[in-house]
Amino acid sequence: MKRALVVLIAAFAACKPSLDDTVSVVREPRVLGVRAVPAEAAPKSNVKYEALVADANGTVANPALDWAFCNLRKPLAELGPVSPYCMARDGDFLAELGVGVSVSATIADTACREFGPQVPVADKDQPAGRPVDPDLTGGYYVPLRLALGGARGDVFTLERARLSCGLVGATQEQLADYAKRYRPNTNPEIDALTADGAAVAIEGSAPTPIPAGARVTLRASWAACADATKDCTGAETYPLFDLATRLLTDRREAMRVSWFATGGAFDGDHTGRDTNELDSFSENAWTAPSQPGTVHVWVVLRDERGGAGWKAFVLDVR
């Protein structure tokens, strides 16, 4: 066990950062986004996991991407969402899911014990652990480890898939009200991208011309969710059980946009809308390269309940 821990620490030290630490310029093969379909699922459910992989030439269709569930719980002292020790190619704590841009898997029936509000099963001769605290949206997550093979070795990415584990501490009336009102999360989608008001071409079509060195305002838009009783690919409103007040409240999803490109420079790597902002778009300024050429752009949209969506675009810098 001690030797295994040393190997894991060494692997962690050699790894690239996780998704939230990446920068917007894409020069080498990288995982830019991960999503689960459906976006939220209960134990024993079948789920499809998909990844967005890109390099300097555009979206990578058939990456050497290895997937696994990681059965290690995050240490309390760690700030990240997933245990850093999950960043390993092999280990008895990894449940291999397959290789490719997407894989399908069944969530373990013990997932809400290991990563949710239920008391976990105690190891032999050890006391039982404590349940996992929900995030600010009331959610629980199963850790995912992705290993992208390449000429320079593996590049690891850690992500999470949202679990549906129900409420803890609510009254019977609140449980009934919650069950009536709550809709499982829907993955958000990018509806369009514009540059100074003009539509930007999606990857695979004729590129949108942009003058070399130009500074343009890019706007990514998504659906406006007006009806909380229907699925929506934008910022959804959902009931949230407040552990402090023991009350059910309504909360609107915050949205986070991550921007990536093979050239040029964004003002910021991330933009978005918080839970109180009603606009269904987000803007970022981008300065085109000074030299002509094709630039690939990816916009990754994430909601605060673990949902994700993306689109790829292409520009012709002249």
C-alpha positions in Angstrom: 0.0 0.0 0.0 2.8 2.4 0.8 4.5 1.8 -2.5 1.2 2.3 -4.3 0.8 5.6 -2.6 4.2 6.7 -3.7 3.4 5.8 -7.3 0.2 7.8 -7.1 1.9 10.9 -5.7 4.5 10.7 -8.5 1.8 10.4 -11.1 -0.1 13.3 -9.6 3.1 15.5 -9.7 3.6 14.7 -13.4 0.0 15.4 -14.5 -1.5 18.3 -16.3 -4.1 20.4 -14.5 -7.8 19.5 -14.5 -10.4 21.3 -16.6 -10.9 24.4 -14.5 -7.2 25.1 -14.5 -6.7 25.0 -18.3 -6.0 28.1 -20.4 -7.8 29.0 -23.6 -5.1 28.5 -26.2 -5.1 25.0 -27.6 -1.7 23.8 -29.0 -1.6 20.2 -28.0 -4.2 17.4 -27.6 -6.5 18.2 -24.6 -9.8 17.4 -23.1 -11.9 20.6 -23.2 -15.2 19.3 -21.9 -17.0 16.2 -20.5 -20.7 15.5 -20.3 -23.0 12.8 -19.1 -26.2 11.8 -21.0 -28.5 12.1 -19.1 -26.9 14.9 -17.1 -28.1 13.5 -13.8 -28.8 9.8 -13.0 -29.5 7.5 -10.1 -27.6 4.4 -9.1 -28.1 1.4 -11.4 -28.8 3.9 -14.3 -27.2 3.5 -17.7 -25.3 6.7 -18.7 -23.3 7.7 -21.8 -20.2 9.8 -21.2 -18.9 12.1 -23.9 -15.8 14.2 -24.3 -14.6 17.1 -26.4 -11.0 16.5 -27.4 -9.1 19.1 -29.5 -5.7 19.9 -30.8 -4.1 22.6 -32.9 -5.8 21.2 -36.0 -9.4 21.2 -34.6 -11.7 18.7 -32.9 -10.2 15.2 -32.6 -12.8 12.6 -33.7 -11.1 9.4 -32.5 -8.9 10.2 -29.5 -7.0 7.5 -27.5 -9.0 8.4 -24.5 -9.3 6.0 -21.6 -12.2 6.3 -19.1 -12.6 5.0 -15.6 -14.8 5.6 -12.5 -12.5 6.4 -9.6 -13.7 4.9 -6.3 -11.5 7.1 -4.1 -13.2 9.7 -2.0 -11.7 13.2 -2.0 -9.6 13.9 1.1 -11.2 16.6 3.3 -8.1 18.7 3.1 -8.2 18.8 -0.8 -9.8 21.8 -2.4 -10.5 20.2 -5.8 -13.7 18.3 -6.6 -12.0 14.9 -7.1 -9.2 13.1 -5.2 -5.9 13.9 -7.0 -4.9 10.3 -6.4 -7.4 9.4 -9.1 -4.9 10.6 -11.7 -3.4 7.2 -12.4 -3.5 4.8 -15.3 -4.1 1.7 -13.2 -5.2 0.8 -9.7 -7.7 -1.3 -7.9 -9.6 1.9 -7.1 -10.3 2.5 -10.8 -13.3 0.9 -12.6 -12.4 0.9 -16.3 -15.2 2.0 -18.7 -13.6 1.8 -22.1 -11.7 3.8 -24.7 -12.8 6.4 -27.2 -14.5 9.8 -27.4 -17.6 8.3 -25.6 -18.3 5.3 -23.4 -21.4 3.9 -21.7 -21.6 2.6 -18.2 -23.9 1.7 -15.3 -23.7 3.7 -12.1 -22.9 1.4 -9.2 -25.8 0.7 -6.8 -23.6 1.7 -3.9 -22.7 5.2 -5.4 -24.9 7.1 -3.0 -23.2 5.4 -0.1 -19.7 6.1 -1.4 -20.2 9.6 -2.8 -23.6 10.7 -1.5 -25.7 11.3 1.6 -25.9 7.7 2.8 -23.6 6.3 5.4 -20.8 4.4 3.6 -20.1 0.7 4.3 -17.2 0.4 6.8 -14.0 -1.4 5.8 -13.0 -4.4 7.9 -11.9 -3.4 11.4 -12.5 0.3 10.5 -15.3 2.7 11.7 -17.8 3.8 9.1 -17.1 7.0 7.3 -19.3 10.0 7.2 -21.7 10.8 4.4 -20.6 13.3 1.7 -21.9 16.9 2.0 -23.9 18.1 -1.0 -22.6 21.0 -3.1 -24.4 24.4 -3.1 -27.0 23.0 -5.6 -27.7 19.9 -3.4 -25.8 17.7 -5.7 -23.5 14.6 -5.3 -21.1 13.3 -7.9 -19.2 10.2 -9.1 -15.6 10.9 -10.0 -14.4 10.2 -13.5 -10.8 9.8 -14.6 -9.8 10.4 -18.2 -6.4 9.5 -19.6 -5.6 11.0 -23.0 -2.7 9.1 -24.6 -0.1 11.0 -26.7 3.4 11.1 -27.9 4.5 12.7 -24.6 2.6 10.4 -22.4 -0.8 10.5 -20.7 -2.6 13.7 -20.0 -5.1 13.2 -17.2 -8.4 15.0 -16.6 -10.6 14.6 -13.6 -14.3 15.3 -13.9 -17.6 14.4 -12.1 -20.9 12.9 -13.1 -23.9 14.1 -11.1 -25.8 11.6 -9.0 -29.4 11.6 -8.1 -29.5 10.5 -4.4 -32.6 12.3 -3.0 -32.9 14.6 0.0 -31.7 14.1 3.6 -33.3 15.9 6.5 -36.5 16.9 4.8 -40.0 16.3 6.1 -42.5 14.0 4.4 -44.4 17.0 3.1 -41.2 18.5 1.7 -40.1 15.2 0.1 -43.5 15.0 -1.7 -43.3 18.7 -2.8 -39.7 18.2 -4.0 -40.6 15.0 -6.0 -43.4 16.9 -7.6 -41.4 19.9 -8.6 -37.9 18.6 -9.3 -36.8 17.8 -12.8 -33.5 16.0 -13.5 -30.9 18.3 -14.9 -30.7 18.8 -18.7 -27.4 19.4 -20.4 -27.1 23.0 -21.7 -26.5 23.8 -25.3 -24.8 26.6 -27.3 -27.4 27.9 -29.7 -25.2 30.3 -31.6 -21.9 32.2 -31.6 -21.6 35.7 -33.1 -18.6 38.0 -33.8 -19.6 41.6 -33.6 -23.2 40.5 -34.3 -22.4 38.3 -37.3 -22.9 34.5 -37.1 -19.8 32.5 -36.8 -19.6 29.3 -38.9 -19.6 25.9 -37.2 -16.6 23.6 -37.7 -17.0 21.7 -40.9 -18.5 24.5 -42.9 -16.9 27.5 -44.7 -15.0 29.6 -42.2 -16.1 33.0 -41.1 -13.6 35.7 -42.4 -11.9 37.9 -39.7 -9.3 40.5 -40.4 -5.8 39.7 -39.1 -5.2 41.5 -35.8 -8.9 42.5 -35.4 -10.5 42.7 -32.0 -14.0 41.3 -32.0 -16.7 40.7 -29.4 -17.8 37.1 -29.4 -21.2 36.3 -28.0 -22.3 32.8 -27.0 -26.1 32.4 -26.5 -28.3 29.6 -25.1 -32.0 29.0 -24.6 -34.0 31.2 -22.2 -35.8 28.9 -19.8 -39.2 30.6 -19.0 -41.1 27.5 -17.8 -39.7 25.6 -14.9 -42.0 22.6 -15.6 -40.3 21.8 -18.9 -36.8 20.6 -19.9 -34.7 23.4 -21.1 -31.1 23.6 -22.5 -30.4 26.9 -20.8 -30.4 28.1 -17.2 -33.0 26.0 -15.5 -34.9 26.8 -12.2 -35.1 24.0 -9.7 -36.2 23.4 -6.1 -33.3 23.4 -3.6 -33.5 22.1 0.0 -31.6 24.5 2.2 -29.8 22.5 4.9 -29.4 25.6 7.2 -33.0 26.7 7.2 -34.6 23.3 6.3 -36.7 25.0 3.7 -37.3 24.4 0.0 -36.4 27.3 -2.1 -36.2 28.0 -5.8 -32.8 28.5 -7.4 -31.8 29.4 -11.0 -28.7 27.8 -12.4 -25.6 29.8 -12.8 -23.9 29.3 -16.2 -20.2 29.2 -16.9 -18.6 29.6 -20.4 -15.1 28.4 -21.2 -13.5 29.7 -24.3 -10.8 27.9 -26.4 -9.1 28.7 -29.7 -6.0 27.5 -31.6 -4.9 31.1 -32.1 -5.4 34.7 -31.0 -6.1 35.8 -27.5 -9.3 36.0 -25.3 -9.7 38.7 -22.7 -10.6 35.9 -20.2 -10.6 32.1 -20.2 -14.0 32.0 -18.6 -17.2 34.2 -18.6 -20.8 33.4 -17.6 -23.9 34.4 -15.7 -24.6 34.0 -12.0 -27.8 32.7 -10.5 -29.4 36.2 -10.4 -28.6 37.2 -14.0 -31.4 36.6 -16.4 -29.5 37.2 -19.7 -29.1 34.0 -21.8 -25.8 34.9 -23.4 -22.2 35.7 -22.4 -19.6 37.8 -24.2 -15.8 37.7 -24.5 -13.5 39.9 -26.5 -11.0 38.0 -28.8 -8.1 39.5 -30.7 -7.2 37.7 -33.9 -3.7 36.6 -34.7 -1.6 39.0 -36.8 -0.8 36.3 -39.3 -3.4 34.8 -41.7 -4.7 31.3 -41.2 -7.5 29.1 -39.9 -8.4 29.4 -36.3 -10.6 26.8 -34.5 -12.8 28.0 -31.7 -14.6 26.0 -29.0 -17.2 27.2 -26.6 -18.0 25.0 -23.6 -21.1 25.8 -21.6 -21.6 24.4 -18.1 -24.5 24.8 -15.7 -24.0 24.6 -11.9 -25.6 21.2 -11.6 -22.9 19.4 -13.6 -24.5 19.7 -17.1 -22.3 20.6 -20.1 -22.6 21.2 -23.8 -20.3 22.6 -26.5 -19.9 23.6 -30.1 -16.9 24.0 -32.4 -16.5 27.0 -34.8 -14.0 28.0 -37.4 -12.6 31.3 -38.5 -10.5 32.4 -41.5 -8.1 35.1 -40.4 -7.1 37.2 -43.5 
